[in-house]
Amino acid sequence: MQNPIRSLVILGAGPAGLTAGIYAARANLNPLIIEGPKPGGQLMGTTVIENWPGSTSLSGPQLMIDMAEHAKKFKVETISGSVTAVDLSQKPFVITVDGTKQISAHSIIIATGATPNQLNCPGESEFWGKGVSTCAVCDGAFYRDQEIIIVGGGDSSMEAASFLRRNGNKITIVHIGDKLTASHAMQSRVLGKPEFNIIYNSTVTAIHGSGGKLAGATVTNQLTQQTQELQADAVFLAIGLKPNTAMFAGQVERTKIGHIVVHDLVKTSVPGVFAAGDVQDPKYRQAIVSSGFGCMAALEAERYLADQGLD
C-alpha cells in the first residue's frame, strides 16, 4: 500500500519547527515534524533563559518541552529519526528518514538549525551552558561586572564585545590571527578602548573551574606555543555556526557558508520549500526570531498549498 502524500512536512523540532507545526496544525494542514538527531535544538544546552516574553526565567530544555507539549495539544504528528536524504527535483518531494523510510510531501519547511563551531578543548563540554556560551545577547546579563573571554576576531566577536561592554565587564578577546578579521566599522567599536584587551595569534586550549563554576582558561600562542592562564567567569565563543544544510546542497540556493538563501523572508529557490530559523538567519540567531520565522513559514506554506489546490 502506497503511503499517503503529506501536505506539509517540517524538518526539525527546535523553536522554528515546533512553532511552524503549531501554526500549520491550527490551519488544518496535519503537519508532520521529523525531529532530527537533536530534538529541541541548541536550547537543550541552555541553562537559563530570561528574554522569552511571558516567562521571567526558565531553562532551555523546559521551554522546548513546553513547546513540544503545545504542538502535541494541537495534534501535531511527530516522528523521531534523522533525515538522510531529500529529493526536491520532483513533486511531490521525497524525504528519506534513517536511510530507509520514505515520506512524500507537497510542501516542506526546513528548520534543521545550525551547529555552533566549538574549540574542542578540555573543559569546554563540562562548562557548556555553565560559563561557556555562544550567545552574548542571551547570556551576557548573567556575568555583569565580571571577567570575560571572547574567542574570535570577526564581526560576531566585535558585536559580542560591544554588547558585553555595557555590563561593565573586563573583556579579553583571543584571536587566532595576527589581526582582527572584522569589518573596519566593527573593529572601531573595540580597538583603542581601555576595557578591551586583545591577544593575537592565540586560542583557548583549556577551560578550568570547579564545582560547576568556570574560573579561567589556558590561552596558547599558536606561533610560540607559550601558554598563559587567564581568570574568567565566562568564555563566549564567536567562531561561527555551521548551518545544518549539507543535504540540500545543489537542490536549494545556499550561501558560501551554507545558509539557505530566502526571498520574501522564508521562501527558498524551490517553490513549495520554505526555510525557518538558523538555517537561513546568519544575523540574529535568537529563539524568538526562529519562532517568528517558523510562524511565517507555516503561513506561507498554507498559502502555497491553497494556491496549488493541495490544501
Secondary structure, DSSP 8 states (H G I E B T S, - for coil): -----EEEEEE--SHHHHHHHHHHHHTT---EEE--SSTTGGGGG-S-B--BTTBSSB-HHHHHHHHHHHHHHTT-EEE-S-EEEEE-SSSSEEEEETTTEEEEEEEEEE---EEE-----TTTTTTBTTTEES-HHHHGGGGTTSEEEEE--SHHHHHHHHHHHTTT-EEEEE-SSSS--S-HHHHTTTTT-TTEEEE-SEEEEEEEEETTEEEEEEEEETTT--EEEEE-SEEEE-S-EEES-GGGTTTS-B-SSS-B--BTTTB-SSTTEEE-STTT-SS---HHHHHHHHHHHHHHHHHHHHHTT--
